[in-house]
Amino acid sequence: MPMHYTPRLFLRQVPNGLLQAYFAKRNQLQEIQWDRFAETDVEPIHQALLQLPESDRREIGGHFRAVSEMARREFTPWLIRVAREKSLDLVSTFRRKSCSHEMAFWTFLNHPAVFEEARTLAHWERLPRRSMEKRNGLPAMTPQITPDALEQFGAGLAEYFQAYQGRGEHCRVEHLLRSGHIDFFFAYPADYADVLIGYEDDGNFSRRQWKPAFEVIVAYDRLAGTVDLYAEGTKDIRDEIALIFTRSILQIDSEPHRVAKPPYNLQLLLQPGFQFPTVPEDNLRWFKLKAIRVQKQNSEERILFDAGSGDHARSVHDLMDEALNEMNLPREKLSVTQATFHAAFETGRKRPKSVSFTITHPAGCTLRDSDEDLTLRRCLRQWEIAS
């Protein structure tokens, strides 16, 4: 779970040598004698930043926030993967770096194209899964990516959202080819008008009308003939977007088929002593299997084992050992239909943040998209409970 960005915290986490290189490229803060400051002595640097013009501070803040975002432990592999596809080896370089912030900032300075593409893919990874669907049944082909095709796709989305939601009168579409066969289409239809209250560059307090953009993303696999769709709202909306995509980009009048979400492997939880390994960066104080519901084979009868919540609650497996007669009802004759978990995250305070969630066979999960929930989703994949 990442720490919140603040300028002082960022300056402490990035080595002074990289900060010096960054500001040298911008021809700024040249008066600072970098070699005289300890790595954590950031106050002189911070004060010098505050003396820069507002426009420069805003641009620098955007860069620092982007680097801080990519300094998450789970995003470092994206930097390595994208670099490898461009015939760059970052592994040996990263081995000599002290932390993920140094890795991310070094990449930002030396390979900005790698950094931006990895950042785009990291954003895709963090999108709410409840608004994402996979479709198949399309031909495996190389689409003709032309400005006209992108404009046609954007116009089709704009027409649809205007007709059914009263927004989207403008829509820009950007394309990114990944791994030689996955086409990402990032569409930005205009949202409903809003009024922002804030400060102009000259410090004047003002209200400004603004039309933000919302996201629609399509990832088409040329080899498999599949698309992954991201769009908030109901499945009907994603149905329409899929049709607009195939007609404008693939130039075919074919509707892709919805693919069922992969099931969770809850049978693993029946293994005695099944472990949930974590790393310190996850900030998990503890993680427990609170309850498990099993069903007898060839029967509608179900049994619920609930060990309660908390760090000191009994193990569900101990409860099962106590209650089950392995001679008459061995575990291999049971199917797990539901499991409830309880986790506690460190917050820096005395009391941890508690998260409970339930997975129901085959593919139901109550986790949503908070930072804690996303961490737990990643852990479920590492434990091979989720695919």
N, C-alpha and C positions, 0 to 999 in steps of 0.2 A: 504494500500500500504506500503510494508516494507521499512525500512531505509536500505541503503547500509551498508554492513559489513565493519568495521574497527576495529583493535584490541583495540584501546582506547575506542571506543564507546561500544564495547562488555564488556570490563572490568567495565565500569560504570553501565551497566545494570544488571550485575550479582552480587549478594551479596558477600561480602568478605569471608563469612563463607564457601560458596560453592567453591569459588576459592581455599581457603586454603585446603579443603578436596580433591579437584582435584589434586593439586600439591603434597599433602601428599602421595596420592596413587602412584604418579610417583617418589616420593623421590626427589623432586625438590623444589627450592625456600624456603628451610627450614630456611634460615637466615632471612627471612622477619618477622617482628613482626606485624602480621596482626591486632591485637587489637589496635594498635596505629594509624591506618589509618581510616579516614572517608570513607564512601562508595564511594564517588566520587573522592577520592584522589588516582588516579590510576597511576600517573606518576612513582612512585618508582617501582610499580609492572611491568609496561611496560618496564622500563629500565632493570629490572632484567631479563625479558623475552628475551630482545635483547642480553643478554650475554650468553644465552644457545647455544649449537651447532646447526648448520643449520638443521640437520636432526630432532632434537627435535622440533625446531620452526615450521618446516613444518608439523609435526604430530599434534602438539598442534593447529596450525592454522586450520587444517582439522577438528579437534574436535569442535573448536569454531565456525567455519562456519556451521557445521551440527546443532549445538544447536541453532545458530542464525536463521537458516532456519526454524526449528521446533518451534521457538518462535512466529511465525505468529499466530495471534488470531484465524484464521480459522482452524489451525492444532491442537490446544489443544484438541478438541473433539476426534481426532484420538488417541492421547495418552491415553485418558480415555477409549475409546472403546476397544483398543487392550488390555489394562491392565485388563479390565473387563472380556474379553474372557479367560484370564489366571488366573481368580479368584482373581484379585487384585483390590482394591478400591482406586483409586487415587482422587476421588472427595473430600473426607474429608481432604486429605492431601493438595490438591491444594487450598482449602479454606483458608489455613493458609499461602499461598505464596503471595508475594507482587506483582508479575507480571508474564507475560507469559515466560520471560527469566528464571526466577527462577524455574518455573514449568518444563520447558524443560530441564534445566541443572540438576535439581534434579533427573529427570527420567533417564537422560543419565548416571548419577553416580550410581544410586541405582538399576535401572532395564534396563540395556543396551539392552536386547533382545526386550523388549517392545518398547524402543526408536527406534531401527533399523527397526522393522516391521512397526511402525507407520510412520517412515520417508519414507519407500518404498511406502506405500499407499498414503501418501501426494504427493509423486512424481507422482503417477498414476493420482491423482486428477488434477494435473497441466498440464498434457499432452495436446497438442493442439487438441481440439475437431474436427477440420476439418480433422484430420488424424485418426479418430476413428470411428468404425462402430460396430453395434450390429447385430448378426446373430442368428437365431433360427432354429427349425426343426431337432435338433439332439436328439438322445436318452438320457434320463436321466439315467446316469450310473456312476459307480465309476471307473475312469481310473486306469490302472496299471502303477503307477509311478515307473519306474525302471531306473537305469543308462543307460541301453540299449535303453529304449524308449526315454529318453532325448537326447542320442547321435544320435538316428535315426532322431529325429525332427531337431536337429542342422545340421545334414548332409543334410537333405532335403532342409533346408533353404539355406545352403551354395551352394548346387548344383544349386538351382534356381537363386540366386543372381549372381553367377558366369556366368551362361549361358546368362542371360538377361541384366546384368548391369556391368559385368566385375569386380566385387568385391565380398567379402564374403567368401573367401577361408577358413577362420576359423570361427567357430560359437560355442560359449559356451551357454548352456541353463541352467538356474537355476529355481527351483520350490519352490513355497510358497503356503501352504494351508491356506485359510482364512475362519473363521466362520464354519469350518467343512465341507463346501460344495463348496467353490469357489477355484479352482486351478488356480494360477497365474504362467505363464511361461514367464520368462524374457530371451529373446534371444539376444545375442550380436554378430552379424556378423561383420567381419572385413571390415572397410571402405577403400576407396582409400588411398594409401600412401601419406603422407604429410611430410614436413620438418619443425621441430620446431626450433626456434632460441631462445636461452636462456642461463642459467647459470647452470653449474654442481654443485655438493655439495661442491667442493673445490673452487668455485667461478670463474672457467674458463669459458669464453664465448665460446659457441659451437653451432653447427648445428647438429641436430640428426634426422634421418629418423624415422618415426613413423606411425603405422597403427592404428588409433583410431577405436573404435567400435561404431556402431549405434544401435538403439534399435528397437526390434520387441517384442511386448507384447501381450499375449493371456490370457484372463481370462475366464475359463470354469466353468459354474454353473452346478454342478452335479444334482441338484434337478429340474432345469428348462430346461436343455438341450439347453442352450444358450451359445454363446461365444461373448465376447467383444474383438475386434481386434484393436491394435494400430500399424500402420506402415505408415511412410511418403510415399507420392506418390499417384498414381491413384488408383481407385477402383479395377482395374484389378490385381494390386499387392496384395491387401488384399484378392481377390478371390483365388489367388494361395496359399497364406499363410494359408487360411482356409482349403484348400484341403490337404496341407502338414500336417497340425495339425491333422485333423480327421484320416488320414491314419496312421500316426506314433504314435500318443498318444492314440486315441480312437480305433484304429485298425479296422476302418470301411471305406468303400468306398462310402461316402455320402457327398454331398455338402450342407452346411448350407445355409439357405435363409436369404437374407439381410432384416433387419427390418427398416422400415421408421422411420426417426427421429421424436420424439414427437412434436406435434404442439405447438406453443406459444399461450397463452390465451390472445389475444388482446382485447377481448370483455370487459375485466375488465376496460379498459381505457375509456369506455363510461360512467362509473359511475361518476356523478358530485362530485368534490372534492376528487377524488382518490389520495391517498398520496404515496409518495416514501420515507419512513423513512430510515435514515442512522444513523451510529454511528461515533463518532469522529475518530476511527481507520481507517475508510475508506478514510479519507482525502478528502472527497467530499465537496467542497465549496457550490455547488448547483447542482441540477439535474432537468431538465425540459423536459416535453413532448412538443417538438417543433411543430410537425405537425402530423395530423392523416388523413388517407384516408378511407372513408367509402363507402359502396355500398348498394343501396336499395335492399331489398329482392325481389327475382323474377325479377331482372332487371340487365342490364349491366351498368346502369348509376352509376357514381362514383362522389363523392364530396371530395375535398381536403380542409382541414382547416390548415393553416400555420400561426402560431403566431410569427414566427421569432425567432432569437437566443438571447442569453444574459440573464443575471440575472434579468433584469427589463422588459423582454418581457411579453406581456399579456398571460394569461392562455388560453390554447386551449379550455377549457370548457366554458370560458366566451365568446370566439369567436363563439362557437357553439350555446350558448344560444341566442346570438345576431342574428345569421343568420338563425337558424332553426325555423320553425313554428311547435311547438310541437303538435298542433292540427292535422295538416296534415301529419307530418313526425316525429313521436315520435322516441326517440333513440332506443327503443326496436325493431324497424323495420329496423335498420341499422346493417350492418356487417362490422367490421373493417378489412380492407385488408392490411393496411400498417401503420406503426407508425415510426416517426423519433424522436430521443431523443438527447439532448445536455447536456453534463456534464462538470464541471470544477473541477479539482483536485488541492489541495494545493501543492505547490512545495517548500515552504520556501522563495520564491521570491515574488515580488510585483504582478507579472502577473501569474495567474494560468494556468495549462495545460488544454487545451480544447479538448474534445473528442465528436465527433458526430457519431451516428450509426443509422441504419435503420433495422427494423424487418418487414419482408413481410410474410403474411399468405401463407402457414401454418407453414413453418419451416425455412424460410430464415432469416439469420442474418449477418450483415456486421462486427460484432465484430471479432477480431482476438485473439492474445494471449499475448499481452503486459501485464505488471502488472496492468495497469489501466483497460484494457479490461477484464482481469480475475476477477477483483473486481466487474466490472459491471455485468458480467455473474452471479456471486454469488448473487448480489443484485436482479437481475431479478428472481432468484429462490426464494429468501426470499419474494419478492413481489407477488409470485405465478403467474408471467407472464410466466416464464419458468419452466419446470418440471425437 
